[in-house]
């Protein structure tokens, strides 16, 4: 596989990513529409130090921005954080890119921010993400019935996964 790297986006790379971004149909989101003004505001908010205990990184494949990875709610006392990930479109899915990005994100959380636990969640219908969690050693910690209301009015369960990041797992 080509080289996957996590690093801070430049504003130009952030725009390049979102110009090609297509919302995953599994998320139930409306189709994404790129707006230069909106993405510039998003970049400033996510990269300008306005969000405490939050890190936003780009996922790059051979220098091309193909995804977005966030460490969220980093708690320096509990030493745990959550993460979020989105990939640009179907052309970069099912290739191990997301799994490698999460693995790299776990290293960054542990080594750079001294996190000991990482938490991720997904919709009940997202079996692909559940397989990624299991492959990377996450364990199902909680199921929250009907936690997400979808645009069509249906409800989806929330599956919460945890992973210890320390060597003594």
Buried (B, 14 or more C-beta within 10 A) or exposed (E): EEEBBBBEBEEEBBBBBBEBBEBBEBBBEEEEEEEEEEBEEBBEEBBEEEBEEBBBBBBBBEEBBBBBBBBBBBEEEEBBBBBEBBBBEEEBBEBBBBBBBBBBBBEBBBEEBEBBBBBBBBBBBBEEBBEBBEEBEBEEBEEEEEBBEEEEEEEBBBBBBBBBBEEEE
